[in-house]
Amino acid sequence: MLLNDNQWHSINQVAETLEIPPEKAQKIVEILTEADMIQHNSATNQVKLNQNWKTLIINQRETPSEQEPTPATAIATIIIPPQKTLTIQQTRITNLTDTSLELEIRINKKLNEIAINKIN
């Protein structure tokens, strides 16, 4: 993965790695910057992975020791309709967009993770 080295990379380098046009890479960078997943230096047009996400990637790569049992993982997918609120286990989740959103939830003893996807 290109951005997990905590170094700045040019948009062109990202585009080449992903094998996409630089214009498309620029749009992706804008979305990921807005979501606070990457840092974008607009003066140099370079990006790097936000430290919080780098930590998450490192934690996912770590494998439990042989003495430690693999923690059980709960996985769920929830579709939240536009402009609706769901309450799950005393947690209110609101979709403020005009599009249905899909939440993929993974939970184990070490990591709670929610991935949000826009449904087209």
C-alpha positions in Angstrom: 0.0 0.0 0.0 1.5 3.3 -1.1 0.4 5.6 1.7 1.1 3.5 4.7 4.8 4.6 4.8 3.9 7.9 6.5 5.6 9.8 3.7 4.2 12.5 1.4 3.3 11.3 -2.1 2.4 13.2 -5.2 -1.1 12.9 -6.7 0.5 11.6 -9.9 2.3 8.9 -8.0 -1.0 7.9 -6.4 -2.7 7.9 -9.8 0.1 5.7 -11.3 -0.1 3.2 -8.4 -3.9 3.0 -8.7 -3.7 3.0 -12.5 -6.3 5.8 -12.8 -6.2 9.2 -14.5 -4.7 12.0 -12.3 -8.0 13.9 -12.5 -9.8 11.0 -10.9 -7.1 10.6 -8.3 -7.5 14.3 -7.4 -11.2 13.9 -6.9 -10.6 10.8 -4.6 -8.0 12.9 -2.7 -10.6 15.6 -2.1 -13.2 13.0 -0.8 -10.6 11.3 1.5 -9.3 14.6 2.8 -12.8 15.7 3.6 -13.4 12.4 5.4 -10.1 13.0 7.4 -8.6 9.8 6.1 -5.6 11.4 4.4 -3.7 14.7 4.8 -3.4 16.8 1.6 -0.8 19.5 1.2 -2.4 21.8 -1.4 0.7 23.8 -1.8 2.7 20.8 -3.1 -0.3 18.7 -4.1 0.9 15.8 -2.0 -0.9 13.4 0.3 -0.2 11.0 3.1 -2.3 8.7 5.2 -3.8 10.3 8.4 -2.0 8.8 11.4 -5.3 7.4 12.9 -5.8 5.3 9.8 -2.2 4.2 9.8 -2.6 2.9 13.3 -5.7 1.0 12.3 -3.9 -0.6 9.3 -1.0 -1.6 11.6 -3.4 -3.1 14.2 -5.1 -5.1 11.5 -1.8 -6.6 10.3 -0.9 -7.8 13.8 -1.7 -11.4 14.3 -2.5 -12.9 17.7 0.2 -15.0 19.3 -0.3 -18.8 19.2 -1.0 -18.7 23.0 -3.7 -16.1 22.6 -7.0 -17.4 21.0 -8.3 -15.4 18.0 -11.0 -13.1 19.3 -14.5 -13.7 18.0 -15.7 -11.2 15.4 -19.2 -9.9 15.1 -20.1 -8.6 11.6 -23.2 -6.8 10.5 -24.4 -4.8 7.5 -27.0 -2.2 8.1 -28.7 -0.1 5.4 -29.8 3.4 6.6 -32.4 5.1 4.3 -31.9 8.8 3.5 -32.9 11.3 6.2 -33.6 8.5 8.8 -32.3 7.5 12.2 -31.7 4.0 13.6 -31.0 3.2 17.2 -28.9 0.1 17.8 -27.8 -0.9 21.3 -28.2 2.6 22.7 -26.3 4.1 19.8 -28.2 6.5 17.5 -27.1 6.4 13.9 -28.4 9.1 11.6 -28.2 9.4 7.8 -28.3 13.1 7.0 -27.7 12.5 3.3 -30.1 12.1 0.4 -28.8 8.6 -0.4 -29.1 5.3 1.4 -25.9 4.4 3.2 -24.6 0.9 4.0 -22.8 0.4 7.3 -20.5 -2.6 7.7 -19.7 -3.1 11.3 -17.0 -5.4 12.6 -16.4 -5.8 16.3 -13.9 -7.9 18.3 -12.1 -7.5 21.6 -9.3 -5.4 20.0 -11.0 -3.3 17.4 -14.4 -1.8 16.6 -14.7 -0.8 13.0 -17.5 0.8 10.9 -17.1 1.2 7.1 -19.6 3.4 5.4 -20.6 3.0 1.8 -22.8 5.0 -0.4 -25.4 2.9 -2.2 -25.9 3.8 -5.9 
